[in-house]
Amino acid sequence: MAGLKFKSRFLLHSIAKALLLPPVLAHVVLRAAGGVGLPAWLKIVAYAASIPVAQYIRGIPANRARRRDMARLGAHPVPRVKGWLPGNLDVLWNLVVSDGEEYCAETMRKHAETLQSATFDMGILWASQVLDPANVQHVLATSFNDFEKGVKFRDMFDLFLGQGIFTTDGEQWKEHRALAKPFFSRERITDFRCFDRHADKMLHVMALYANHGDPMDIQARTDSQFPFDIFCRFSMDVGTDFLFGRCVKSLDALICHDDSFGRFSTAFNAATHLGATRVRIGSLWPLFEPFGDRAAPAVNIIRDLIDPIIQDAMLKKGQLQSSDRLIATIWPSSLIYPTLDVDLVRAEVMNILLAARDTMASILTFTIYCLTQHPGVQDALRHEVERVVGESREPTHEDIREMRYLRAVLNEVLRLFPPVPFNIRRSVGSSALPSPLSPQGPLYMPANVSITFISLLIHRRTDIWGPSAHKFDPERWLGPSEPGEDLKTKVHVANPFAFLPFNAGPRICLGQQFAYAEASFIIIRLLQRVKSFELAPEAQPEGSLPPADWASSTIGRESIERCRPVSSLVLSIKGGLWIRAKMKEGYAHLHDGNPL
């Protein structure tokens, strides 16, 4: 069973070593010292106290070695959050509890502010989890080989994502990247026929709701048995069509009410959410799944849909005249990798599909949200669409390259609402983090500890992006705003590692240009056919709107936010994003039926 190996390692090495061995040794010492006759309560106290005492004693030589290594590197200790319980368990508890109450990543921002350091150590469970908005270049590029995803991260997603491009390291990662690269050739990402087929169907569904003035949730309702997750469904249809040459027709279900896809969507959401929960819990996650891998039921549903497509493609992989895109893509790879099998292809497909569905749905959802809040930006974008493409023509790759304001809008959405707000690496060896934004100077990064960089916070730092960092302003992505202004002073030009929506360095997202192309195409089509968007807060599920006290907040975007951004693996909106849309004349009667 997937995850069993990790649970065995965890129980033997972590639990036994930290929680079982010290009481056993304490019992031996008590017997040797003649303390067998002590009261039971005193023995219990001694056994319990042996755990932190053993941890402290075990840490003495390790701390001495770290101090010597730190001096060798000329580095300083990373500022550490101080909790009340051993292993900062109270800090972990507050992190989990605040996750659903505060603005996304607000707890981390507070720690950075309190410690007055852009890099700090959460110190949770004696594993330094460093949140590092200043040292991204060191981790992702300059010292790329000194950091990896690591076996712990891989085990958390083993059953769901397998050994894929997002979870592997070293030579295995290089093989997966080479296997995935043909999916994103220039010829494929500039062929917009796939986008257009599914965009027409999506707009058909939106018109159905708009005709009756009904609110629609364009993101997702993960608690619903019939989720109207229109952008997730659209992205899934495009993703499966793009990967396989055939789609799962999830948008059709919103018209015919035969939602066999709903089980797949719900299972995909469940597996993704479970993975994110494991990441937040950290190494202790197996304790919360004592009776087996909780991802198994969801993964079984996912594989019921995906595996037959992959198996069919594998059987036909020598048929080069086939129109099946998966066949055409994996056939050359099978010549390079003779061991190519269903498990390997499934892992690659699942990794790509996760990005194709969830990240694209996030980009589209937050773009519509920002346009509802900034009518001036929406008007300017409509003007560019009408000038370059017109009111009905299908956009081309050349059109999109010409639309600088559209790219600026998308970049600003990606800055404020990066689809993947958190990213994790694990140090292979010790190093000194440059830490230019921390007053201490270079900071010591030990070997075999986790480092988390939070794009959402990096993208909003006022000491990087200026006092308007929390403001939605596409103009910051255009040319010099004043005569004589040097373009190099623009943050994204002067410091490319301050903008990380698609990661950076050797592991930068292979699908970056595909994502820009798909998002651009859909936004153009939406603005060609939809007259206006507006939020429908009365339709939001109870508890999903921003708390009342946000309105008077002086922190970040809290006072201006009309939704609640939350993070699983991907940034989304709590309760979905409910809107009303008005179709343009000529597109208002695409469907004569009744609301779904």
VMD Tcl script that draws the C-alpha trace (Angstrom):
set ca {
  {0.00 0.00 0.00}
  {1.22 3.48 -0.89}
  {2.44 5.36 2.15}
  {3.07 2.14 4.12}
  {6.84 2.40 3.74}
  {6.82 5.96 5.03}
  {4.55 5.06 7.95}
  {6.92 2.24 8.88}
  {9.90 4.59 8.73}
  {7.97 7.20 10.68}
  {6.90 4.78 13.44}
  {10.33 3.18 13.77}
  {12.54 6.24 13.48}
  {10.43 9.13 14.71}
  {7.87 7.81 17.19}
  {9.99 5.02 18.64}
  {13.09 7.19 18.92}
  {11.39 10.30 20.29}
  {8.48 8.95 22.35}
  {9.11 5.28 23.24}
  {12.83 4.90 23.79}
  {13.21 7.61 26.51}
  {10.52 6.11 28.83}
  {12.06 2.65 28.36}
  {15.48 3.99 29.34}
  {13.91 5.85 32.28}
  {12.35 2.59 33.46}
  {15.72 0.82 33.24}
  {17.40 3.63 35.20}
  {14.70 3.55 37.90}
  {15.06 -0.21 38.33}
  {18.86 0.07 38.53}
  {18.56 2.87 41.09}
  {16.13 0.91 43.22}
  {13.19 3.13 42.37}
  {10.79 0.30 41.57}
  {8.83 1.00 44.73}
  {8.13 4.65 43.87}
  {4.49 5.76 43.71}
  {2.82 5.17 40.35}
  {2.18 8.88 39.78}
  {5.85 9.69 40.28}
  {6.85 7.00 37.78}
  {4.43 8.48 35.24}
  {5.94 11.92 35.76}
  {9.44 10.48 35.34}
  {8.48 8.65 32.15}
  {6.81 11.76 30.69}
  {9.71 14.02 31.67}
  {12.18 11.64 30.05}
  {10.97 12.64 26.57}
  {11.96 16.35 26.60}
  {15.05 15.56 28.72}
  {16.21 12.99 26.17}
  {15.52 15.41 23.37}
  {17.59 18.08 25.12}
  {20.50 15.70 25.80}
  {20.38 14.36 22.25}
  {20.49 17.92 20.96}
  {23.68 18.92 22.82}
  {26.21 17.34 20.41}
  {24.03 18.25 17.42}
  {23.91 21.89 18.53}
  {27.69 21.97 19.03}
  {28.21 20.58 15.53}
  {25.81 23.16 14.12}
  {27.63 26.02 15.85}
  {30.94 24.87 14.37}
  {29.38 24.56 10.92}
  {27.73 27.96 11.32}
  {31.06 29.58 12.16}
  {32.67 27.88 9.17}
  {30.03 29.40 6.86}
  {30.12 32.82 8.53}
  {26.37 32.66 9.14}
  {24.00 33.48 11.99}
  {21.13 31.50 13.53}
  {17.77 31.94 11.85}
  {15.42 33.93 14.14}
  {13.07 31.42 15.75}
  {9.45 31.56 16.83}
  {9.31 30.78 20.55}
  {6.44 28.57 21.66}
  {5.43 27.33 25.10}
  {5.34 23.60 24.41}
  {8.15 21.20 23.43}
  {8.75 21.18 19.70}
  {6.60 24.32 19.37}
  {3.48 22.15 19.30}
  {1.45 25.19 20.37}
  {2.77 27.10 17.34}
  {1.66 24.23 15.12}
  {-1.77 24.19 16.78}
  {-2.23 27.93 16.29}
  {-1.16 27.56 12.66}
  {-3.79 24.88 12.01}
  {-6.57 26.66 13.94}
  {-5.94 30.07 12.37}
  {-5.92 28.58 8.87}
  {-9.67 28.97 8.48}
  {-10.06 32.18 10.49}
  {-7.39 34.62 9.33}
  {-6.42 35.91 5.91}
  {-4.33 33.38 4.00}
  {-0.72 33.31 5.31}
  {-1.48 36.03 7.89}
  {-0.01 33.94 10.73}
  {3.27 33.73 8.84}
  {3.27 37.46 8.15}
  {2.80 38.17 11.86}
  {5.75 35.96 12.80}
  {7.97 37.75 10.28}
  {6.86 41.12 11.63}
  {7.38 40.10 15.27}
  {10.86 38.71 14.61}
  {11.69 41.58 12.23}
  {13.18 39.13 9.79}
  {12.16 38.11 6.28}
  {13.52 34.65 7.08}
  {12.57 32.83 10.25}
  {12.31 29.39 11.78}
  {8.95 28.00 12.92}
  {10.84 25.40 14.97}
  {7.93 22.97 14.76}
  {8.70 19.45 15.99}
  {12.41 20.15 16.08}
  {12.49 20.58 12.28}
  {13.37 24.07 11.11}
  {10.66 25.15 8.70}
  {12.02 28.38 7.27}
  {9.72 30.85 5.53}
  {12.07 32.60 3.20}
  {10.84 35.37 0.89}
  {14.35 36.84 0.57}
  {16.40 33.79 -0.34}
  {14.37 32.25 -3.14}
  {17.10 32.68 -5.74}
  {19.57 30.84 -3.51}
  {17.21 27.90 -3.05}
  {15.69 27.65 -6.53}
  {18.61 28.61 -8.74}
  {22.05 29.50 -7.33}
  {22.25 26.44 -5.06}
  {19.64 24.35 -6.85}
  {21.43 21.03 -6.26}
  {21.58 21.68 -2.50}
  {17.78 21.61 -2.14}
  {15.17 19.03 -3.14}
  {11.52 18.15 -2.68}
  {12.61 15.30 -0.43}
  {11.28 11.89 0.48}
  {8.82 13.22 3.09}
  {7.04 15.41 0.54}
  {7.06 12.56 -1.97}
  {5.49 10.16 0.53}
  {2.68 12.61 1.29}
  {1.51 12.45 -2.35}
  {2.69 8.96 -3.26}
  {-0.70 7.36 -3.94}
  {-2.26 10.44 -5.58}
  {0.57 11.78 -7.78}
  {3.01 8.88 -7.78}
  {6.62 9.41 -8.82}
  {5.94 12.40 -11.08}
  {7.57 15.66 -12.09}
  {6.31 17.53 -8.99}
  {7.46 14.96 -6.43}
  {10.79 13.55 -7.65}
  {14.38 14.79 -7.45}
  {17.72 14.33 -9.17}
  {18.03 12.11 -12.23}
  {14.51 10.77 -11.77}
  {13.14 14.33 -11.92}
  {15.18 15.02 -15.06}
  {13.65 11.96 -16.74}
  {10.14 13.07 -15.81}
  {10.77 16.59 -17.06}
  {12.02 15.19 -20.37}
  {8.93 12.98 -20.56}
  {6.60 15.94 -19.91}
  {8.33 18.44 -22.19}
  {6.75 17.26 -25.50}
  {3.30 18.04 -24.09}
  {4.20 21.74 -24.17}
  {5.80 22.15 -27.59}
  {5.22 25.49 -29.31}
  {3.03 23.84 -31.94}
  {0.68 22.49 -29.29}
  {0.37 25.58 -27.10}
  {-0.33 27.85 -30.08}
  {-3.11 25.61 -31.42}
  {-6.20 27.28 -29.95}
  {-8.81 24.94 -31.43}
  {-8.89 22.95 -28.20}
  {-9.52 26.13 -26.18}
  {-12.25 27.32 -28.53}
  {-14.25 24.08 -28.45}
  {-14.55 24.10 -24.70}
  {-14.86 27.89 -24.35}
  {-17.99 27.80 -26.52}
  {-19.51 25.15 -24.28}
  {-18.57 27.03 -21.11}
  {-20.12 30.26 -22.42}
  {-23.20 28.30 -23.41}
  {-23.60 27.21 -19.78}
  {-22.97 30.74 -18.49}
  {-25.60 32.13 -20.87}
  {-28.10 29.61 -19.53}
  {-27.70 31.07 -16.04}
  {-27.43 34.68 -17.20}
  {-30.73 34.43 -19.10}
  {-32.57 33.89 -15.84}
  {-30.55 36.28 -13.69}
  {-29.37 33.40 -11.53}
  {-26.07 33.61 -9.64}
  {-23.44 31.08 -10.60}
  {-20.40 29.78 -8.77}
  {-17.61 30.00 -11.32}
  {-15.00 28.38 -9.07}
  {-16.15 25.32 -7.13}
  {-18.36 24.06 -4.36}
  {-16.37 21.20 -2.97}
  {-19.07 20.41 -0.42}
  {-21.70 19.88 -3.10}
  {-22.75 16.52 -4.53}
  {-23.27 18.29 -7.86}
  {-20.48 20.87 -7.94}
  {-21.02 23.74 -10.36}
  {-17.30 24.34 -10.64}
  {-17.43 25.83 -14.13}
  {-13.78 26.90 -14.38}
  {-12.55 23.61 -12.90}
  {-14.73 21.70 -15.36}
  {-13.58 23.84 -18.27}
  {-9.93 23.40 -17.26}
  {-10.40 19.65 -16.85}
  {-12.00 19.35 -20.29}
  {-9.18 21.36 -21.87}
  {-6.55 19.45 -19.88}
  {-7.80 15.99 -20.84}
  {-8.36 17.06 -24.45}
  {-4.86 18.56 -24.53}
  {-3.27 15.45 -22.98}
  {-5.34 12.67 -24.52}
  {-6.98 14.14 -27.60}
  {-10.33 13.42 -25.94}
  {-11.99 15.03 -22.94}
  {-14.09 13.84 -20.03}
  {-16.98 16.13 -21.11}
  {-17.49 17.51 -17.64}
  {-19.20 20.69 -18.90}
  {-21.84 18.56 -20.63}
  {-22.98 17.37 -17.23}
  {-24.09 20.90 -16.31}
  {-26.53 20.81 -19.22}
  {-27.79 17.23 -19.18}
  {-27.65 16.74 -15.39}
  {-25.86 13.41 -15.79}
  {-22.95 14.23 -13.56}
  {-20.85 11.10 -13.53}
  {-17.92 13.52 -13.65}
  {-19.02 14.98 -10.32}
  {-17.59 11.95 -8.51}
  {-14.28 12.43 -10.29}
  {-14.19 16.16 -9.48}
  {-15.07 15.57 -5.84}
  {-12.44 12.82 -5.59}
  {-9.81 15.05 -7.19}
  {-10.65 17.83 -4.72}
  {-10.49 15.40 -1.80}
  {-7.08 14.00 -2.79}
  {-5.69 17.49 -3.31}
  {-7.03 18.77 0.01}
  {-5.67 15.74 1.88}
  {-2.22 16.30 0.41}
  {-2.29 19.94 1.50}
  {-3.39 18.91 5.01}
  {-0.48 16.50 5.26}
  {1.93 19.26 4.24}
  {0.57 21.55 6.98}
  {0.76 18.82 9.63}
  {4.26 17.82 8.55}
  {6.01 14.62 9.59}
  {3.28 13.68 12.06}
  {0.62 13.17 9.38}
  {0.64 9.32 9.67}
  {-0.67 9.66 13.24}
  {-3.89 11.09 11.79}
  {-4.31 8.15 9.40}
  {-3.73 5.09 11.63}
  {-6.03 2.73 9.70}
  {-4.71 3.20 6.18}
  {-4.08 5.77 3.49}
  {-7.06 8.15 3.50}
  {-6.33 9.06 -0.12}
  {-7.18 5.55 -1.34}
  {-10.97 5.95 -1.92}
  {-10.51 9.18 -3.88}
  {-7.58 7.85 -5.88}
  {-9.54 4.72 -6.85}
  {-12.28 6.91 -8.36}
  {-9.71 8.98 -10.25}
  {-7.95 5.91 -11.64}
  {-11.24 4.39 -12.78}
  {-11.48 7.28 -15.25}
  {-7.82 7.84 -16.13}
  {-6.38 4.33 -16.34}
  {-8.48 3.03 -19.27}
  {-7.40 6.02 -21.37}
  {-3.73 5.46 -20.53}
  {-3.91 1.70 -21.08}
  {-5.52 2.22 -24.47}
  {-2.81 4.70 -25.43}
  {-0.06 2.34 -24.27}
  {-1.46 -0.47 -26.41}
  {-1.52 1.80 -29.46}
  {1.74 3.63 -28.84}
  {3.31 2.28 -32.03}
  {0.49 3.58 -34.22}
  {2.08 6.84 -35.30}
  {-0.82 7.74 -37.56}
  {-3.20 7.76 -34.62}
  {-4.88 11.06 -33.76}
  {-4.58 10.26 -30.06}
  {-2.38 12.99 -28.59}
  {-1.22 10.87 -25.67}
  {-0.06 8.16 -28.09}
  {1.77 10.67 -30.26}
  {3.47 12.14 -27.20}
  {4.50 9.01 -25.29}
  {5.64 7.00 -28.33}
  {8.97 8.86 -28.75}
  {9.48 8.68 -24.98}
  {8.95 4.91 -24.99}
  {11.91 4.59 -27.35}
  {14.10 6.53 -24.90}
  {12.69 4.90 -21.74}
  {12.11 1.16 -22.43}
  {10.62 0.73 -18.94}
  {7.82 3.20 -19.69}
  {4.68 1.66 -18.19}
  {1.18 2.59 -17.06}
  {2.31 3.67 -13.58}
  {4.95 6.02 -14.98}
  {2.62 7.55 -17.57}
  {-0.18 7.86 -15.01}
  {2.12 9.69 -12.61}
  {3.13 12.14 -15.34}
  {-0.45 12.66 -16.51}
  {-1.75 13.17 -12.95}
  {0.97 15.71 -12.20}
  {0.22 17.68 -15.37}
  {-3.54 17.36 -14.89}
  {-3.31 18.77 -11.37}
  {-1.62 21.88 -12.74}
  {-3.87 22.07 -15.81}
  {-7.07 21.96 -13.78}
  {-6.50 23.60 -10.43}
  {-4.01 26.33 -11.27}
  {-5.93 27.44 -14.36}
  {-9.22 27.50 -12.46}
  {-7.49 29.64 -9.82}
  {-6.12 32.10 -12.39}
  {-9.48 32.50 -14.13}
  {-11.44 32.80 -10.88}
  {-9.25 35.53 -9.42}
  {-9.09 37.37 -12.76}
  {-12.89 37.63 -12.86}
  {-12.88 38.63 -9.19}
  {-10.41 41.46 -9.84}
  {-12.36 42.66 -12.88}
  {-15.56 42.88 -10.81}
  {-13.71 45.07 -8.30}
  {-12.03 47.32 -10.86}
  {-14.49 48.41 -13.58}
  {-11.94 50.84 -15.02}
  {-9.52 47.98 -15.65}
  {-12.35 45.91 -17.12}
  {-13.25 48.75 -19.52}
  {-9.63 49.23 -20.60}
  {-9.27 45.51 -21.19}
  {-12.49 45.40 -23.24}
  {-11.19 48.26 -25.34}
  {-7.97 46.35 -26.07}
  {-9.95 43.21 -26.98}
  {-12.16 45.17 -29.38}
  {-9.17 46.98 -30.91}
  {-7.02 43.91 -31.50}
  {-9.47 41.04 -31.96}
  {-12.88 42.59 -32.48}
  {-16.21 41.55 -31.00}
  {-16.50 38.03 -32.41}
  {-13.34 36.76 -34.11}
  {-11.41 33.94 -32.49}
  {-8.10 35.30 -31.12}
  {-4.83 34.00 -32.53}
  {-1.43 33.55 -30.94}
  {-0.26 36.73 -32.70}
  {-3.25 38.67 -31.31}
  {-2.43 37.64 -27.76}
  {1.24 38.58 -28.15}
  {0.12 42.08 -29.16}
  {-2.19 42.55 -26.15}
  {0.19 44.03 -23.58}
  {-2.55 45.24 -21.25}
  {-4.10 41.76 -21.07}
  {-0.72 40.32 -20.08}
  {-0.34 43.09 -17.49}
  {-3.75 42.26 -16.00}
  {-2.90 38.56 -15.79}
  {0.49 39.30 -14.23}
  {-1.11 41.52 -11.61}
  {-3.64 38.80 -10.79}
  {-0.79 36.30 -10.50}
  {1.13 38.69 -8.26}
  {-1.66 39.27 -5.76}
  {-3.19 35.80 -6.02}
  {-0.48 33.30 -7.07}
  {-2.09 29.91 -7.82}
  {0.51 28.10 -5.68}
  {1.03 30.42 -2.69}
  {3.35 28.07 -0.77}
  {6.28 25.97 -2.00}
  {8.57 23.65 -0.09}
  {12.13 22.42 -0.44}
  {14.38 20.36 1.82}
  {18.07 21.07 2.31}
  {20.52 18.36 1.25}
  {23.51 19.93 2.99}
  {24.12 22.98 5.15}
  {24.51 26.41 3.59}
  {24.43 30.14 4.31}
  {21.32 31.91 3.04}
  {22.30 35.39 1.74}
  {19.31 37.03 3.52}
  {19.58 40.61 2.21}
  {16.21 41.49 3.78}
  {17.16 40.25 7.25}
  {19.19 42.51 9.58}
  {21.29 39.63 10.89}
  {23.04 39.07 7.57}
  {23.68 35.57 6.17}
  {21.56 32.97 7.96}
  {22.46 29.36 8.67}
  {20.47 26.63 6.91}
  {21.24 23.19 8.41}
  {21.11 19.99 6.42}
  {17.91 17.92 6.23}
  {15.42 20.62 7.23}
  {12.47 22.09 5.37}
  {12.35 25.56 3.87}
  {9.07 27.08 2.78}
  {8.83 30.15 0.60}
  {5.49 31.91 0.41}
  {4.90 33.56 -2.95}
  {1.75 35.26 -1.71}
  {3.72 37.19 0.90}
  {6.74 37.85 -1.31}
  {4.46 39.31 -3.99}
  {2.94 41.75 -1.49}
  {6.01 42.98 0.37}
  {6.04 46.78 0.47}
  {9.84 46.81 0.84}
  {10.03 45.04 -2.54}
  {7.00 46.29 -4.48}
  {6.61 49.70 -2.88}
  {3.77 51.23 -0.83}
  {1.18 50.18 -3.45}
  {2.07 46.49 -3.08}
  {-1.45 45.57 -1.92}
  {-3.16 47.53 -4.68}
  {-4.37 45.91 -7.91}
  {-2.54 47.95 -10.54}
  {-1.81 46.39 -13.97}
  {0.08 49.54 -14.96}
  {3.06 48.39 -12.89}
  {3.72 45.74 -15.57}
  {3.81 48.11 -18.51}
  {6.67 50.31 -19.74}
  {8.06 53.40 -17.99}
  {5.18 55.24 -16.32}
  {7.00 58.56 -16.45}
  {9.24 60.16 -19.12}
  {12.83 59.10 -18.53}
  {11.96 56.33 -16.08}
  {14.36 53.41 -16.33}
  {12.51 50.16 -17.05}
  {15.10 48.33 -14.95}
  {13.64 49.95 -11.85}
  {10.48 47.90 -12.37}
  {10.54 45.19 -9.69}
  {9.90 42.26 -12.00}
  {12.82 43.32 -14.22}
  {15.31 44.23 -11.49}
  {14.44 41.26 -9.27}
  {12.84 38.38 -11.22}
  {12.79 36.17 -8.12}
  {10.30 38.56 -6.50}
  {7.62 37.25 -8.90}
  {7.10 33.49 -8.64}
  {3.68 32.40 -9.94}
  {5.29 29.61 -11.97}
  {8.25 28.85 -9.71}
  {11.76 29.73 -10.92}
  {15.13 28.22 -11.72}
  {15.58 24.78 -13.32}
  {12.17 23.64 -11.98}
  {10.25 26.53 -13.51}
  {6.83 25.38 -14.71}
  {6.93 23.76 -18.17}
  {3.33 24.84 -18.74}
  {3.87 28.56 -18.09}
  {3.26 29.65 -21.69}
  {0.36 27.22 -22.02}
  {-1.23 28.80 -18.93}
  {-0.80 32.33 -20.28}
  {-2.24 31.26 -23.65}
  {-5.25 29.49 -22.15}
  {-6.07 32.26 -19.65}
  {-5.67 34.95 -22.32}
  {-7.89 33.11 -24.79}
  {-10.68 32.58 -22.25}
  {-10.64 36.14 -20.90}
  {-10.87 37.46 -24.48}
  {-13.80 35.17 -25.26}
  {-15.56 36.13 -22.03}
  {-15.22 39.85 -22.71}
  {-16.41 39.38 -26.29}
  {-19.65 37.77 -25.14}
  {-20.31 38.91 -21.58}
  {-21.41 42.50 -21.04}
  {-20.67 42.66 -17.32}
  {-19.81 40.65 -14.22}
  {-20.81 41.47 -10.68}
  {-20.44 39.65 -7.40}
  {-23.48 37.99 -5.84}
  {-22.58 38.03 -2.13}
  {-26.11 37.00 -1.10}
  {-25.50 33.65 -2.79}
  {-22.25 32.92 -0.93}
  {-22.50 29.99 1.52}
  {-22.77 30.96 5.17}
  {-19.40 31.77 6.71}
  {-17.62 32.26 3.40}
  {-17.73 36.07 3.24}
  {-14.93 38.13 4.84}
  {-15.41 38.70 8.60}
  {-16.92 42.05 9.57}
  {-13.74 43.16 11.36}
  {-11.79 43.04 8.09}
  {-13.55 46.23 6.98}
  {-11.71 48.29 9.62}
  {-8.40 46.45 9.29}
  {-5.21 48.28 8.33}
  {-3.43 45.04 7.41}
  {-2.72 44.23 3.79}
  {-5.81 43.77 1.62}
  {-8.24 42.84 4.39}
  {-10.22 46.11 4.28}
  {-10.75 45.95 0.50}
  {-11.23 42.20 0.02}
  {-14.71 40.99 -0.90}
  {-13.81 37.32 -0.82}
  {-11.80 35.01 1.44}
  {-8.70 33.58 -0.28}
  {-7.79 30.19 1.17}
  {-5.01 27.77 0.34}
  {-5.08 24.05 -0.11}
  {-2.36 23.15 -2.58}
  {-3.77 25.87 -4.83}
  {-5.18 29.27 -3.90}
  {-8.96 29.42 -4.10}
  {-11.92 31.32 -2.65}
  {-13.77 30.00 0.37}
  {-17.29 29.01 -0.64}
  {-16.55 29.63 -4.32}
  {-16.97 32.86 -6.27}
  {-20.64 33.61 -6.90}
  {-21.35 36.10 -9.66}
  {-24.09 37.33 -11.95}
  {-23.28 37.81 -15.62}
  {-25.08 39.78 -18.32}
  {-24.54 38.54 -21.85}
  {-24.07 40.91 -24.77}
  {-26.81 41.35 -27.34}
  {-26.73 38.38 -29.67}
  {-25.36 36.03 -27.03}
  {-28.18 36.29 -24.50}
  {-30.25 33.44 -25.92}
  {-27.77 30.67 -26.51}
  {-30.05 28.27 -24.68}
  {-33.83 28.21 -24.42}
  {-34.10 25.81 -21.52}
  {-34.56 26.40 -17.83}
  {-31.86 26.98 -15.23}
  {-30.02 23.91 -14.06}
}
mol new
graphics top color blue
foreach p $ca { graphics top sphere $p radius 0.5 }
foreach p [lrange $ca 0 end-1] q [lrange $ca 1 end] { graphics top cylinder $p $q radius 0.2 }
display resetview
